[in-house]
Amino acid sequence: MSGDAAATGEARADVPRPRGGVRAFLRLVMIEHSVFALPFAYIAALTAMFEVSGEVRWRELLLVTVAMVGMRTFAMAANRIIDREIDARNPRTAGRELVTGALSVRSAWAGALVAVAVFLGACALLNPLCLALAPVAVVPMVVYPYGKRFTDFPHAILGIAQAIGPIGAWIAVTGSWSWEAVVLGLAVGVWIGGFDLIFGCQDVAADRAHGVRSVPARFGIAAALYGARGSHVVTVALLAWFGLLTGAGAFFWLGLLIVAAAFVYEHSIVKPGDLSRLNRAFFTVNGFIGIALFVCALLDLAVRGLSVSGS
């Protein structure tokens, strides 16, 4: 399917007719990639629970999960809808559901609106501050896909959007602002912004050809990879700061060492002249980082006295 045909909506016999299947929507939003964001929301929520009561509050943890998945689903759906014409012109993304017609734009919007309603409902069930701040969380999720049209640094907008997760999770538990959560949120935002720099390297040719803006397209792949390395050094420093602020113990610091080693490995397998292992760096390593730090942080909180017998 040509980019022009995809952009104008011209029909072709060999293209699937638009339909509104749940499976197609779940493929569109890549629901399994929630693994990147959830571990850090759980670290924030469980640390807050430890500081407030020393017990896991399962209802709040469930609502945090629902809110995070709902918001991420909305963000991904909005991204795909807004970027569908750009996706149609890029060979890497031309097979996405809204480009091929496997899912209609109307169905994608319906799924996005359901997801944001789920997010707002979970916030309402948590506490008044969560509900009041919920619209603030939605804004950068919508601004991000437009970012590549007006700035060379859309990765920074993505980082801001992702930083909201841990901050929101802490507020969900305490009902109040926390600078510890802000530090963790910044760590997550800089981390995700950094690996978005890596991910964007594979689209340099298409982005330059079609006027899509990004750090790799504007400054080159080598500069983007250096930027990603710097971002991940800052990420480790911010995670260390969070550990100091919250009195973390040995298991947390072990997790941070694992994260630092994973970053070193990630950057060793992606080179300006060799992006063949980019997907391993982006998906496998970054998924491992979130899970590894969460497991170590959970062990640390358990050793320090976090009880699982809470309400």
C-alpha positions in Angstrom: 0.0 0.0 0.0 1.5 3.3 -1.1 2.0 6.2 1.4 -0.3 8.4 -0.7 -3.1 5.8 -0.8 -2.8 5.3 3.0 -2.8 9.1 3.6 -5.9 9.7 1.4 -7.8 6.6 2.4 -8.0 5.2 -1.2 -9.3 1.6 -1.2 -7.4 -1.3 -2.7 -8.6 -4.8 -3.1 -5.6 -6.4 -1.4 -6.0 -4.3 1.8 -8.1 -5.7 4.7 -11.4 -3.8 5.2 -11.4 -1.7 8.3 -12.9 -3.5 11.3 -13.0 -2.9 15.0 -11.6 -6.0 16.5 -10.3 -6.0 20.1 -7.3 -8.0 19.1 -6.4 -5.4 16.4 -6.7 -2.6 19.0 -4.5 -4.5 21.5 -1.9 -5.0 18.7 -2.2 -1.3 17.9 -1.4 -0.2 21.4 1.2 -3.0 22.1 -0.4 -3.7 25.4 2.4 -6.1 26.4 4.8 -3.1 26.5 3.2 -1.9 29.7 6.1 -3.8 31.3 8.2 -0.7 30.7 6.2 1.7 32.9 4.5 -0.5 35.5 7.5 -1.6 37.5 8.4 2.0 38.4 4.9 2.9 39.3 4.9 -0.1 41.6 8.3 0.9 43.1 6.7 4.4 43.9 3.5 3.0 45.2 5.1 0.3 47.4 7.7 2.7 48.8 5.0 5.2 49.7 3.0 2.4 51.4 6.1 1.4 53.3 6.6 4.9 54.5 2.9 5.6 55.3 1.8 2.3 57.0 4.4 -0.4 56.4 1.7 -2.5 54.7 0.8 -3.3 51.1 -2.6 -1.8 50.4 -3.9 -4.1 47.7 -6.9 -2.0 46.6 -4.7 1.0 45.9 -2.1 -1.1 44.1 -4.9 -2.6 41.9 -6.2 0.9 41.1 -2.7 2.1 40.3 -2.4 -0.8 37.9 -5.7 0.0 36.2 -4.8 3.7 36.0 -1.4 3.0 34.5 -2.6 0.6 31.9 -5.5 2.8 31.0 -3.3 5.9 30.5 -0.7 4.0 28.5 -3.4 2.5 26.3 -4.9 5.9 25.6 -1.4 7.4 24.9 -0.5 4.7 22.5 -3.8 4.8 20.7 -3.7 8.6 20.4 -0.1 8.3 19.1 -1.0 5.8 16.4 -4.1 7.8 15.3 -2.3 11.1 15.1 0.8 9.6 13.4 -1.1 7.3 10.9 -0.1 9.4 7.8 3.5 9.6 8.9 3.4 5.8 9.6 2.1 5.2 6.1 5.2 6.8 4.6 7.7 4.9 6.7 8.5 1.3 5.5 9.1 0.2 9.1 5.6 1.3 10.3 3.6 0.8 7.1 2.2 -2.4 8.4 0.5 -0.9 11.5 -3.2 -1.6 11.9 -4.5 1.9 11.0 -2.4 2.0 7.9 -3.4 -1.4 6.5 -7.0 -1.0 7.5 -7.0 -3.8 10.0 -8.5 -1.3 12.4 -10.6 1.7 11.6 -9.8 5.2 13.0 -13.2 5.3 14.5 -12.6 2.1 16.4 -9.2 3.3 17.5 -10.7 6.5 18.9 -13.4 4.5 20.7 -10.8 2.3 22.3 -8.8 5.4 23.3 -11.8 7.1 24.9 -12.6 3.9 26.8 -9.0 3.7 28.0 -9.0 7.4 29.2 -12.4 6.9 30.9 -10.9 3.8 32.8 -7.9 6.0 33.8 -10.1 8.8 35.1 -12.4 6.3 36.9 -9.4 4.7 38.7 -8.2 8.2 39.7 -11.6 9.1 41.1 -11.6 6.0 43.2 -8.1 6.7 44.6 -8.3 10.2 46.1 -9.3 13.8 45.2 -5.8 15.0 44.3 -5.4 12.1 41.8 -8.6 13.1 40.1 -7.7 16.8 40.1 -4.3 16.1 38.5 -5.5 13.5 36.1 -6.1 16.0 33.2 -2.6 17.2 33.6 -1.3 13.7 32.9 -3.4 13.4 29.7 -2.0 16.6 28.1 1.7 15.4 27.3 0.3 12.1 26.0 -1.5 14.0 23.3 1.2 16.6 22.7 4.0 14.0 22.2 3.0 12.7 18.8 2.6 16.3 17.5 6.1 17.1 18.9 7.9 15.6 15.9 6.2 18.2 13.8 7.5 21.3 15.7 10.6 20.4 17.6 13.8 18.3 17.1 13.4 17.1 20.7 10.1 15.2 20.9 11.9 12.6 23.1 11.9 15.2 25.9 8.1 15.4 25.7 7.9 11.7 25.9 10.1 11.8 29.0 7.9 14.3 30.6 4.9 12.2 29.9 6.5 9.1 31.3 7.8 10.9 34.4 4.2 11.4 35.5 3.6 7.7 36.2 5.7 7.2 39.4 4.6 10.6 40.7 1.0 9.7 40.2 1.4 6.3 41.8 2.9 8.0 45.0 0.0 10.5 45.1 -2.4 7.6 44.7 -1.1 6.1 48.0 -0.5 9.3 50.0 -2.9 11.8 48.6 -0.1 14.4 48.7 2.9 15.7 46.7 6.3 14.0 47.2 9.7 15.2 46.0 11.0 11.6 46.4 8.5 10.6 43.8 9.5 13.5 41.6 13.1 12.2 41.6 12.0 8.7 40.7 9.7 10.2 38.0 12.6 12.2 36.5 14.7 9.0 36.5 12.0 7.2 34.5 11.5 10.1 32.2 15.2 10.5 31.4 15.5 6.8 31.0 12.7 6.5 28.5 13.7 9.6 26.7 17.1 8.2 26.3 16.1 4.9 24.8 13.6 6.8 22.5 16.8 8.4 21.1 18.1 5.0 20.3 14.8 3.8 18.9 14.6 6.9 16.6 17.9 6.1 15.0 16.3 3.4 12.7 14.0 6.0 11.1 16.5 8.6 10.2 16.2 8.2 6.4 12.4 8.2 6.4 12.2 11.1 8.9 14.5 13.3 6.8 12.7 12.4 3.6 9.3 13.4 5.0 10.2 16.3 7.4 9.7 14.4 10.6 11.8 15.9 13.3 13.9 14.2 15.9 17.4 14.3 17.4 18.7 11.5 15.1 17.2 13.2 12.0 18.6 16.6 12.9 22.0 15.8 14.5 22.7 12.3 13.2 22.8 8.8 14.7 26.1 9.2 16.5 24.9 12.3 18.3 21.7 10.6 19.3 23.5 7.6 20.7 25.8 9.9 22.7 22.7 11.7 24.0 21.2 8.3 25.0 24.4 7.4 26.9 24.3 10.7 28.8 20.6 10.2 29.6 21.2 6.8 31.1 24.1 8.1 33.2 21.7 10.7 34.6 19.1 8.0 35.1 21.5 6.0 37.3 22.4 9.1 39.3 18.7 10.0 39.8 17.9 6.4 40.9 20.8 6.6 43.4 19.3 9.9 44.7 15.9 8.3 45.1 17.6 5.4 47.0 19.3 7.9 49.4 16.1 9.9 49.9 14.1 6.8 50.8 16.7 5.1 52.9 17.0 2.1 50.5 18.9 -0.9 51.6 21.3 -3.4 50.1 18.9 -5.1 47.7 17.9 -1.7 46.1 21.6 -0.9 45.5 22.2 -4.3 44.1 19.3 -3.6 41.6 20.9 -0.3 40.7 24.2 -2.1 39.9 22.3 -4.5 37.7 20.6 -1.6 35.9 24.0 0.2 35.4 25.4 -3.1 33.9 22.4 -3.4 31.6 22.9 0.1 30.4 26.5 -0.6 29.6 25.5 -3.7 27.7 22.7 -1.9 25.9 25.1 0.8 24.6 27.8 -1.7 23.7 25.5 -3.5 21.1 24.3 -0.4 19.3 26.8 1.5 17.2 26.3 4.4 14.7 27.3 2.0 11.9 25.5 -1.1 13.2 21.9 -0.9 14.3 21.2 -4.6 13.7 20.7 -5.3 17.4 18.6 -2.2 18.1 15.5 -4.1 18.9 17.4 -6.2 21.5 18.6 -3.0 23.1 15.2 -1.3 23.0 12.8 -4.1 23.9 14.8 -6.9 25.7 17.2 -4.8 27.7 14.9 -2.1 28.7 12.2 -4.5 29.7 14.8 -6.3 31.8 15.9 -3.1 33.5 12.4 -2.3 34.8 11.7 -5.8 36.0 15.1 -6.2 37.6 15.0 -3.0 39.6 11.4 -3.7 40.7 12.3 -7.1 42.0 15.3 -5.8 43.9 13.3 -2.8 45.3 10.5 -5.2 46.4 13.0 -7.5 48.1 14.6 -4.5 49.8 11.2 -3.2 51.1 10.3 -6.7 52.3 13.6 -7.0 54.2 13.0 -3.6 55.7 9.6 -4.7 57.0 7.0 -4.1 54.3 4.0 -6.4 55.2 1.8 -8.0 52.6 -1.1 -8.3 55.0 -2.5 -4.8 54.3 -6.0 -4.1 53.1 
